[in-house]
Amino acid sequence: MAAPPVSHPIAPAARPARSARPGPLVAAAVTALVAATFIPLGYVVWGAISVGWGRAYELIVRPGVAELLVRTIGLVAITVPLCVVVGVGAAWLVERTDLPGRSFWRPLFVAPLAVPAFVNSYAWVGLIPNLHGLWAGVLITTLSYFPFMYLPVAATLRRLDPSVEESARALGSDTTGVFFRVVLPQLRLAILGGALLIGVHLLAEYGAFAMIRFTTFTVAIFQQFQVTFDGAAGSMLAGVLVLLCLALLIAEAAARGTGRYARIGSGAPRVATPIPLGHNTLPALLALAALAVLALGVPLWTIVRWLRIGGADVWEFDAIGTALAQTIGLASMAAIVTVVLSFPVAWVAVRSSGVLARAVEGANYITSSLPGIVTALALVTVAIHAARPLYQSVPLIVFAYVLLFMPRALVNVRAGLAQVPPSLEEASRSLGHPPSATFFRVTLRLTAPAAAAGACMVFVAVATELTATLLLAPTGTRTLSMKFWSYSSELDYAGAAPYALVLVLLAIPVTVLLFRQSHKVAAP
Amino acid sequence: MRARWSRIAAIASTVALAVGLTACSGSDDDALLIYNASHESLTKEWIEAFTTETGIQVEYRHGGDTEMGNQLIAEGAASPADVFLTENSPAMAAVERAGLFADLDSETLNQVPEQYRPPTGKWTGVAARTTVFVYNKRLRPDQLPTSMLDLQKPEWKGRWGAPPARPDFQAIMSALLQLKGDAATTQWLAGMKQNAILEDNNVSTLEAVNAGELDGGIIYHYYWYRDQAETKENSANTALHYFKNQDPGAFISVSGGGVLASSTKKDQAQQFIRFVTGRAGQEVLEKGTSFEYPVASGVPANPALPPLDSLQAPNIDPSTLNAQQVSDMMTQAGLL
C-alpha cells in the first residue's frame, strides 16, 4: 500500500506514545490467556521432542515436502494482497460513499465466512470442472476470507474522524488523494490485523482444497494423523506452521510501526458525509454485486440445487431446530467470552509498548495457524488428565473456542482500542470515575463497533467449526456444522443442504443485530 | 447505553447457558458410550435395534476414523468410551497397537468368519466393502483393465484417478504389497505416479469420472451404490467393474468394532458387538441403505449388490496390513 511520507497523520497532542502499566485484573487475565495458549504450543513442542531429531528431519526433508511448503507460501503471498484490495474496497464503498442500498450490502459480506469450506470448493468445481491447483486455491480462499479484511476495516472506517479528511480536502486533495493519503494510513492497524488473520488461516486451511487437487503443508500433517495415527509426528510437523506463523507475526509487527491512531476532537464524533460516487455509482454497484455473486451466489446456488433434488423430505425441522439452538447457544457464549477476554490483551498490545506486549498478543495467533486437529488433541490430552470432570463439557468446548478464535476478536478490538485517545480516559478518571466506570462509559462506547465486528467473526467461526466440536463438545451435541458434515460424508448432499443453508443465513441477522446495537452504543 | 449492553449480554448468556445445560443433560452416565467413526446412519440403526432388544441405553459421539482414532489414543486408559466402531481397519489396528482393546467374547468371534477379523481377537469386522474400478460409460467393455496392475501401463497415462492420501486407498496398497511383494508394489506405485490423477477422496474421484475428466478410478463400491440410490448426481454416467480373480484390485476392506479395555461397562459393550455381528445386526446391512456388505452370521448382501463370495477377493488378514511401510513407499514414490 502507498504509505504516505507522514507516518503520524493524526497526533494532535504532540506527545510520544507512552507505556501504560496494566492493573492487577488486566495482568491476571492476560497471564491466564497466555498460559492457555501454551497448551497447543506445548503439545507441538512435546511432539517434536518425542519424535526426535532424526525422525523429524526425515519427515520434514522428504520428497514433496519442499514443494508443499513453497505452495503454502505462494498461496499466502498471493491471497493476502488480493484480500486487502477486495476487503478494503468493499468496506470503503459500503461505509463512506453514497452507494445505494448500503444497509443491504453491509451485513452481506460477512456471510461468506459462514459458507462451509467444502461447500465452496464443491460449488466451484461443479461450475468449472477442471478448476485445480494454486489459482483455484487463491480464488476460493480469497472469496472465503476477504470478510476478515472487510469487517475490521469497515468498523474502523465508521469511527474515523471526518474532520481530518475535510481538512485534506480543504487543502486541495481530491477523493483519490484523500483515500490514499489520509484514510488508508489510518486503516493500517485494521488492514494489518486482517492480513495476519487471513495469513494464519491460510496456513491451517484444509477443507477448502478438498475438491481442487491443491495440497498445502497442512496435508502433510493430516497424513500423519490419518495414515500412521502418530500424533507426535503430526504435531511435530505442525511446528513448521508455527515457524511460518512467527514469520508472519514479525512481518506484521514491522509493518505496524509506532504511529498513533487516536483522535481527540473538540465535540462529538459524527458521521462522515458520504462521498458522492456520481457516474461511478453503476460500476461500483456492479463490482459489489459481482463480489456477492462470486462469494455467496455460487455456493448458495449449489445448496439450492441440492435442496431442489431433496424436496420436502430433507427438512427435518426438529433436528434442524435443535442443531440451530445448540449452534446459537455455543456460538453466542463463545463470542461473549472471547470478546470480553480480548479487551485486556488488546489493551496491553495498544497501550504498552515493548517486546513482552507483542509476545502476549502474538501468542494468540499461533493457535490459529495450527490445524484444528492439533489444537483439539492438545486439549484432549491435557483435559482428560488435568481436568477430568470438565472433559467433554460446555466449559471445555467454550475454552477451546476462545483459544481457537481469540485472534478474530483481537484484530477488531485492537484496531478499535487504538482509536480511543488515552486522554479521554484520563479525563474521566480525573473527574473521579473509577477505572471500571471509565471503561464502560468511555472505552467500551468508543470501541463498540469494533467489538461487535469481533463478536460477529467469533460467532460465525464457532458456528462452522468442526474438529474441536467433534472431539470436545458434550456427548449428544449436534451443531449445524456437525450435521452438515455427517450427511455430506455419507454423500447425502440433499440431506446436508438445509444445514448449510441455515448456517449461511444465520450469519446475516447476527451481523445486522450486532452492528445496529454497536451503533447505538457508540452514538453520542 | 450501558444498560442496553448489559441486557443483551444477560439475555445472550441466559440463552447460551440454557442451551448449554440442555446439551449437558443430554449425556447420561449410565448409557453405553460409542465412539463412532462408521457411517452415522448405519450406527443409528444398530443402536435403535439394540436398545429395542436389550433395553440398554446407548449414546454415541460421531467423527471420522482419523479424529476418533487419534482421540482414543490421546485419551489412553482414561477414555470415557466403551465401544469403538470404524469405517476402515487401519484405525482399529492403531488402537489395537496402542493396547487399548479388551479381548472380544468367543461367542462374538464365532459369529464372524476368520477372514473378516484379525486372529488376535481384539476386534472384529462388522461390515465390508469391496474395491471397484468405476468407469465412464463411454468406455467399451473391451477397453477395461483386466487387473488393477494394468493401470501402470503407458496406455492409461492421465486417464485414471484415485485418492492416495485416504486410509482406505492405502489399505488397497497394503493388500498389493502383501500379495505381490516389495518390487512389484514399488513398480506399480511408480506407474501410478506417472499415470494417475491424484484425487482427494472417493467422492471427488467418482465425480471426476462422472464428469468425463477421467476414464476410470479406483474407489469402494458403496459410494457408487449410494449415489445411485439417492440422486445419481455424481454417478449417472458411470458403471462399476469388478476385477475378481484374487486380484489386488478385488481387495475387501472391513469396518471394525471393538470393546475398550478401559470401559466400565464391558458386559454391555461386549453385548453390543455381539448384537452387531449377530443376525439382527447384520440384517440391518442387508435391508438398510448403507450398501455395505454383511460379514457375519450368514446374512446375505443387499439384493442390489453382487454377492460377496462372487467377488473372488484375495485372502488377506486385516491386522497384518503394513500401513507404515506402505505410507513410506508411497512417500518415496512421490504420491504423498
HADDOCK unambig.tbl for C-alpha pairs under 7 A between the chains (distance, minus, plus):
assign (segid A and resid 63 and name CA) (segid B and resid 332 and name CA) 6.70 0.50 0.50
assign (segid A and resid 63 and name CA) (segid B and resid 334 and name CA) 6.29 0.50 0.50
assign (segid A and resid 64 and name CA) (segid B and resid 334 and name CA) 6.33 0.50 0.50
assign (segid A and resid 210 and name CA) (segid B and resid 200 and name CA) 5.80 0.50 0.50
assign (segid A and resid 211 and name CA) (segid B and resid 200 and name CA) 6.42 0.50 0.50
assign (segid A and resid 211 and name CA) (segid B and resid 204 and name CA) 6.09 0.50 0.50
assign (segid A and resid 213 and name CA) (segid B and resid 199 and name CA) 6.15 0.50 0.50
assign (segid A and resid 213 and name CA) (segid B and resid 200 and name CA) 6.38 0.50 0.50
assign (segid A and resid 223 and name CA) (segid B and resid 165 and name CA) 6.64 0.50 0.50
assign (segid A and resid 225 and name CA) (segid B and resid 66 and name CA) 6.18 0.50 0.50
assign (segid A and resid 225 and name CA) (segid B and resid 70 and name CA) 6.85 0.50 0.50
assign (segid A and resid 226 and name CA) (segid B and resid 66 and name CA) 5.05 0.50 0.50
assign (segid A and resid 226 and name CA) (segid B and resid 167 and name CA) 6.49 0.50 0.50
assign (segid A and resid 227 and name CA) (segid B and resid 167 and name CA) 5.79 0.50 0.50
assign (segid A and resid 227 and name CA) (segid B and resid 323 and name CA) 6.78 0.50 0.50
assign (segid A and resid 228 and name CA) (segid B and resid 323 and name CA) 6.83 0.50 0.50
assign (segid A and resid 228 and name CA) (segid B and resid 324 and name CA) 6.13 0.50 0.50
assign (segid A and resid 229 and name CA) (segid B and resid 70 and name CA) 5.90 0.50 0.50
assign (segid A and resid 229 and name CA) (segid B and resid 94 and name CA) 6.44 0.50 0.50
assign (segid A and resid 231 and name CA) (segid B and resid 70 and name CA) 6.79 0.50 0.50
assign (segid A and resid 325 and name CA) (segid B and resid 19 and name CA) 6.87 0.50 0.50
assign (segid A and resid 326 and name CA) (segid B and resid 19 and name CA) 5.93 0.50 0.50
assign (segid A and resid 329 and name CA) (segid B and resid 15 and name CA) 6.22 0.50 0.50
assign (segid A and resid 329 and name CA) (segid B and resid 16 and name CA) 3.96 0.50 0.50
assign (segid A and resid 329 and name CA) (segid B and resid 19 and name CA) 5.48 0.50 0.50
assign (segid A and resid 329 and name CA) (segid B and resid 20 and name CA) 6.55 0.50 0.50
assign (segid A and resid 330 and name CA) (segid B and resid 16 and name CA) 6.23 0.50 0.50
assign (segid A and resid 330 and name CA) (segid B and resid 20 and name CA) 6.93 0.50 0.50
assign (segid A and resid 332 and name CA) (segid B and resid 12 and name CA) 6.58 0.50 0.50
assign (segid A and resid 332 and name CA) (segid B and resid 16 and name CA) 6.44 0.50 0.50
assign (segid A and resid 333 and name CA) (segid B and resid 13 and name CA) 6.18 0.50 0.50
assign (segid A and resid 333 and name CA) (segid B and resid 16 and name CA) 5.46 0.50 0.50
assign (segid A and resid 377 and name CA) (segid B and resid 71 and name CA) 6.45 0.50 0.50
assign (segid A and resid 377 and name CA) (segid B and resid 74 and name CA) 6.84 0.50 0.50
assign (segid A and resid 380 and name CA) (segid B and resid 74 and name CA) 6.80 0.50 0.50
assign (segid A and resid 380 and name CA) (segid B and resid 75 and name CA) 6.73 0.50 0.50
assign (segid A and resid 381 and name CA) (segid B and resid 74 and name CA) 5.58 0.50 0.50
assign (segid A and resid 381 and name CA) (segid B and resid 75 and name CA) 6.14 0.50 0.50
assign (segid A and resid 384 and name CA) (segid B and resid 75 and name CA) 6.55 0.50 0.50
assign (segid A and resid 384 and name CA) (segid B and resid 78 and name CA) 6.84 0.50 0.50
assign (segid A and resid 393 and name CA) (segid B and resid 24 and name CA) 6.80 0.50 0.50
assign (segid A and resid 394 and name CA) (segid B and resid 20 and name CA) 6.06 0.50 0.50
assign (segid A and resid 440 and name CA) (segid B and resid 2 and name CA) 6.93 0.50 0.50
assign (segid A and resid 470 and name CA) (segid B and resid 62 and name CA) 6.94 0.50 0.50
assign (segid A and resid 470 and name CA) (segid B and resid 63 and name CA) 6.13 0.50 0.50
assign (segid A and resid 474 and name CA) (segid B and resid 23 and name CA) 6.59 0.50 0.50
assign (segid A and resid 474 and name CA) (segid B and resid 24 and name CA) 6.00 0.50 0.50
assign (segid A and resid 475 and name CA) (segid B and resid 27 and name CA) 5.63 0.50 0.50
assign (segid A and resid 475 and name CA) (segid B and resid 60 and name CA) 6.94 0.50 0.50
assign (segid A and resid 475 and name CA) (segid B and resid 61 and name CA) 5.92 0.50 0.50
assign (segid A and resid 476 and name CA) (segid B and resid 23 and name CA) 6.66 0.50 0.50
assign (segid A and resid 476 and name CA) (segid B and resid 26 and name CA) 5.99 0.50 0.50
assign (segid A and resid 476 and name CA) (segid B and resid 27 and name CA) 6.24 0.50 0.50
assign (segid A and resid 476 and name CA) (segid B and resid 61 and name CA) 6.95 0.50 0.50
assign (segid A and resid 477 and name CA) (segid B and resid 23 and name CA) 5.93 0.50 0.50
assign (segid A and resid 486 and name CA) (segid B and resid 40 and name CA) 6.82 0.50 0.50
assign (segid A and resid 490 and name CA) (segid B and resid 39 and name CA) 6.72 0.50 0.50
assign (segid A and resid 491 and name CA) (segid B and resid 227 and name CA) 6.91 0.50 0.50
assign (segid A and resid 521 and name CA) (segid B and resid 1 and name CA) 5.39 0.50 0.50
